[in-house]
Amino acid sequence: MRMAMNSVCDADRGPMRETVWRIGLMVMVLGMAAPASGQEAVAMLQAQRWDACLVGAPAASMEAVCNDALERPGLSPAETAVLLALRGNAKALRGAWAEAVEDLTRALSLNPEERLPRLVRGIGLVNRGEQEVGIADLSVYLAWEPGHSGALNARAVAYVRSGRPAAAVVDFTEALKAAPGHPALLHNRANALRDAGQVEQAIREYDRLILLRGQSAPLLSDRCLARLVRGDIRVAQADCEAAVALAPADPGVIENRGLVALKWNQPDKALTDFNQALSIRQDMPWSLFGRGIVRSRRGDPQRAAADIRAAQALDPKVGEQFARFGIRP
């Protein structure tokens, strides 16, 4: 099961403006660069939207600027905190979450009230799988900036991943007030509604998204699962087949089709899909768990147990997720 992390590119950038100008001015005032370079840094900061949408030169340039600045003697703790926050954000933009979280944690130790590192560290922790501490950071940030769509989305994703889809629905709904009609938020909310047991509403949202934006493999594959929960195996399979036709190399889409085949008592088809998904990506708990069930039913208890253990190591809740579809070892 996938739950996409919508980037903070649609978040309200107003709360970031003070930080943007503080860093740009600090670059110039402290003599970290010539005035023209400082003004260029300000321009880059203004152009950068604090998200994963722009991962090229601006982020790399700001990381380099911060590296140089942090080596200069005489920085105050406040200046160091801002530079670490900016460098941590730049690292997050290129997906280096472990390095980003380290910088952001140092920034917060110097200034716990600095908002940018609190937000980006929360998102980074969620991306690293540390849901509870990520939720804590994002909740602190949302106390400062209620309604921030990026923080709400990230916290909602963490709620889903930690088994609290009903709480996720609330956050996704709040995020949509700040970003009405945003397709990724709508898709995420539909998935949370499905996982919270509100299957009919989830299917209506998938239908609306497909009508507005056309068919896509993720939407069809997720609607397939919702229809499977509802017990409509034939139409669920049609959705999953259409999804695989659109994305034949997507392991998550292939895995979902295998789940439908397993539910429909088609073990050969299910095993083929689970093996294919695992050949593309090895850390697929659903494929491992599903393959373990097929092997168990075929009288291969040792390999079945190994698959199930591996799946549970990746996701301790995988058995609960299969149980929603009426599938048990």
C-alpha positions, 0 to 999 in steps of 0.5 A: 500500500502506498501513501504518497507524501505530497510536497510542501510546494503548495504550502503557504510560503508567507511564514517563510518570508522572514527567514528568507530575508534574514538569511539573505541580509545575513549573507550580505551584512556578515560579509559572507559574499559580495553584495551582488552575491548576497542579492543573488542569494536572496533571489534564489531563496525567494525563488525556492519554494521550500519543497521537493519540486525544485531540486537543482541548482538553487538547492545545491547553490544554497548548500554551498553558500551555507557551507562557506558561511558556517566555516566563518568565525564569530557567528552567533548561535542565532546566525548558526541556527539559521544557516543550519536550518537553510542547509538542512532544507537544501539537503532535504530538497535533494533527498538526503534526509538523514543529513538534513535531520542532523542539521535541523536538529542542531539548528533547533538545539540552538533555537527551538523557536525557529520554525523552518527547521521544525517543519522540515525536520518533521517531514524528514522524520516521516520520510525516514519512517519515524512517524511519532517524532515526526508527528510531534514536530509537525504538531508543534509547527501547526500550533504556530501555523495552523492550516499550513497545507504542507505540514498537515499533509505530512502529519496525515501521511504519518497518521496513515503509516502509523495506523490512524487513518481517521486522524489522517482524514481530518488533516487531509481535509484541513489541508484541502481548505488551504489548497482546494482541489489539489490532486495529490491531497485529494488522492491521499484523502481517498486512500485514508478514507478507504483505510478508515473504512469509509469505502463508498466515499473513497470510491466516489473521490477516486471516481471524481479524480479520474473524471477530472484528471483522467486515468492513471495507474496509481488512481486505478490501483488504489480504487482497485483496492477500495473495490476489493474491500467492498467485495467487488472482485471482478471490477477490482480486477479490471481496475488493477489490470488497467493500472498494470497496463499503464505502468507495467514496471511499477511494483506497487501496481503489480503487487495490488493485482496479485492481491486481487488474484489471491483474494479470487483464489488464483494462486498461480497468478498471485504468485507470479505478480508477487515474484515480479514485484519483488524482482523489481523491488525487494522491500515489498511487505505486501508481496512478501506476505502474499507470497508467504500465504500462497506458499503456506497453502501449497504446503511449503511451510518453511519458505512461507514462514520466512516470507511472512517474517520478512514482511512483518519485519518491514511492516508489523501491521501487514497482517492487519492490512491483509485482514481488511481484505478478508485474507489471512495466512 
